[in-house]
Amino acid sequence: MKTIGIALVIVVVAAKSTSDATDLPFPPDPNSRLSTINTVAREILEAGGDATAIPVDVRDYESIQRLVDKTIKIYGRLDVLIYNSGAIWWASVEETPMKRFQLMQRVNPEGLYGATQASLPYFKMNGWKGRIIVVSPPIYSRFFRGKTAYAMGKVAMSVLTKGLAMDFEREGRSEMAITSIWPAVAIESAATGQFTEKDPANARDLRKPTIYSDAILAMLRAPAAIVNGLIELDEDFLRKYAGVTDFSKYSVVPGYNPRRIMPVEFPDLRVIEQHDEGMRADNRALKRSKI
């Protein structure tokens, strides 16, 4: 979570794993087990920023609520929520045990829903001025192949992006926006490290994580009307909206152009009757009318 002020960026770093960051060799490899919310907060502080590390288990809504409430208690406001927590297991349905499926759903769509629910009252206190950034993919059929259980949760996160964006638009909250981001090229991380460990040459197909942070910052700077409900790739957003044409600086191995893993074009999910809501039901309103 980030609170963005005029001159100072304040970052609340939240995750499950913690550590004592005072005596570690510093900074640790960001993809190692030595890297925790505490080491990241220390890096931000030593770079001249302001940061607080708050542990959270996104499978537990009460833990999420404590995180958001503590953020408000310390800093007094919440301007940006970035949800990048994720559990991953790529396998066929047959090879994905129920416990693994449930873990992914709790961390991915349920955790996002909880973080959003806990944050919305504070966005309301801000006069509905704020941003939510979600790490979730464009919705297209190839994404399901070989990882159906994982895709079910990640696509659900993208559905939340689309649906909440419609809520913001319907309620006239023109300064609120929710946006999803996904990598066009595989990113150097602990998840992709298993492939470079097997064969260091695989690093040629990776980009540095700075492309992700640059794209997120560009999304936060863009007008809400442009990014609300947008599900976009990091590279494509930087090209379309930030004017970036040379992506070579993001290559992990200099001189190599990493292979794009995502399609060039995605299906348009809108229908001709996009704005026809028919007789829209509101269960809360129906419940109140029966009281």
N, C-alpha and C positions, 0 to 999 in steps of 0.2 A: 504494500500500500504506500502511496506517496501523497504528501501534501505539498503542493506547488505554490510558493509565494512569489512575490515580485522579484526578490533578489536571492532567495535562499530556497534550495530544494531540501525538504525533510523527508527521509525515507524510513518507514517502518518495515523492517525485514522480518518476515514471518515464515516459519516452517517447523517441522517436528523435531529435527535434530539440533542439539545445542552443544556447546563446548566452552571451555575456558580459553579465551582467545589471547590471554596476556602473555603466555610463555611459548607460543608456537613459533616455529620458523615462519617468517612472514614476508610477503603474503603467501599462503599455501596455494598449491595447485587447485584452481577453482573446480576441477572435476574429480578431486580426491575426497576421501572421507574426512579429511582434515578441514575441508571447507564447510562451514556451517553459517547459520544466521549471525552468529557472534563474530566470526572472522570477517564476514561481509560488512557488518556494521562498523567494525574497527577500521576497515579499509576506507569506508566513506568518511569516517571521522578524521582519519589521518590525511585525507585528501582535502580537508577543509569544509566538509559538509556536516550535516546533522543527521544522526541515525539512531534508531533504537531497535534492538532485537527482542522480539516477543514470540515465545514458542506457541505453536498452535497445532492441533490435530484436526484437520479439515473433515474427518469422519464424524466428529462430535460437534453438533451445532452449538452447544453451550461453550465449548472451547473457542469457536469462531466468534461468538457473541462477546466473550471476555476480551478477545483480541481487539475487536472494533471499539468496545467501550474503553479499554485502556488507552487506545490510540487517541480517542477524544479527550480522555482525562489528561493525557500528557500534553497534547498539542492543540486541543480545542476545536479542531475541525478535520474534515476528511474531504479531499478534493478528487483523488484518483484511487481507484481500486484496480490492481493488476493481478489477475488470477492465472498463475502459471503452474500451480500444483498439478501433478499428474502421476497416475499409475499406468504402467504399460505391460502388455503381454500380447505378443503377436503369434497367434496360432489358430488352427482351425477350431470350429465349435467343438468337435469331438475331443480335441486336445486342450481345451480350456476348462479346467475344473470349476465347479460352482463357487468355491471360495475365492478363486482368482477373479472370476466374473464379478462377484459382489464387491471385492476390494476396488476394482476399477470403477464401478458405478458410484461407490461411496466417495472416492477421492475426486473423480472427474465431474460428472454432472451434479451429484448431490452436494459436493463441497462447494462448487461454484454457486449453486442455488442458495446455499446457506450463507455464503459470503455476501452475495447480492442482497438477500433479505436483511441481513444484519446491517448493511451499509445504507440502504435506501432511506431510512429515517434521518440519517445525518446529511445525506444529499438534500433532503427536503428542508432541513434546518438551514442549509446554504442557499435556499431559494431555488432549488433544483438547478444548481450549477455544478457540473462535475463530469467525470469520465470513468468508464469501466472498459478495461482492455482484457480480452479473453484469448487464451491460447487454444484455438480450435480451428478446424479445417473448413475449406469450402465443401459443399455437399455435392458429391458426384460418385457414380457407381464404382469406379475402380478402387476407390479408397477402402471399400469393404473387403476386398479380396485377401484371403489369408489371415484376416484379423477382425473377424465379425464382431466379437465381444468387445474389443477395444473400440472399434468404429461406432458401435451403438452408443457408447458413452460420449465420445468426442463429438459426434454429429448432434447428440442431444444438447451439448454445450452451444453449438452453432445455432440450434433452434432457439435456445434462450436468447442469444444475441438478436436474432430476427424478431422474436416475439416481444422482448422488452423494448426494442427500438420502436415497434409499433405502439406500445403503451406510451412511451415518451411523446411520440408524434401526436397520438390521439388526445393526450392531456395538455398539449401545447407547451411541453417542456423543451423549448427550443435550444436551451443551453446545456442540456444533458445529452450524452451520447454513449452508446455501447458499441464496441468494435471488436472483431475477431481478427487475429493475425496467425499466419502459419508460414513455415519456411518453404521457399521455392527450391532451395538446395539444402542438403543435409548440413546440420550445424555441429561444430565441434563441441562435444559434451561428454558427460559420463556415459550416456546411453550409446553414443557412437564410438566411444573409446574401445569397446569390445572388438570392433572391426579393425581398428588401427593396431590393436595389440596383436591380432592374428597376422596382419600384413600391413606394415607401415606405409606401403604404397597407397593404401586406401585413403590416406589423408588428403590425397590429391582431389578427392571428390567432396571435400568438406569446406565450409566457410566458417570464419570466425564469428563468435556470438555477437560481436559489435554490430553486425548488420541488423540483428534483431532489435537491439537497443536503439539504434539510429532510426529504424522504422517506427518503433513505438513512440519515440520522442516526436517524430514528424506527425504521427497520428494525433498526439496530444496538442500539437500546435495548430493543427488544421481546424477549420470551423466545424462546429458540431453537426451542421446540416450535411456536410460532406461525408463524415465518418459514421454517423448514427446508422446502425444496422449493417454496416459494411463488413464483409468477410473477405479479407485480402491477403495476398502473399507479401512477405517482407520486400523482396526485390521489386515486385510489380507496383507496390505502393510508393516506394522511393522513386521509381522511374516516372510514374504518372503524376505524383503530387509534390515531389521534392526536387525534380529535375535531375536526378542522378542518372548518368549514362555509363559511367565507368565503375564496375564492381570488382576490379582486380585487387583492390586493397583489402577486400574481405577474404580472399583465398588463403587457406591455411598454408598451402605450398605455393610460394611465389611463382608466377609464370604459367600456372595451370588454371584452366577454366573449368570449374567443377560441373559435373553433370546435373542438370535440372531434374528433380524427381517428381515434379508436379506438372500437370497438363498446362498447355499454353492458354487454353480457353476453358471456361467452365459453363455448365448449363445454367440458363436463366430460370429460376424457380417461380417467377411471377406468372400469373395467369391473366387472361383478358379481364376477368371479373375481380381483379386484385383489390379494388376499393369497395366492392359490394359485400358488406358484412351481413346482409340479411337481417334476421331478427336475432341479434347477439344476446346471448344469455350472460347474466352476471350473478353468480351464485350468492355472493355477499348481499347484493341488493334484494334478491329473492328471499333470502333468509330474514333480512330486516323487515320485509313486507309482511312476513308471517308472524312476527312478534307482536 
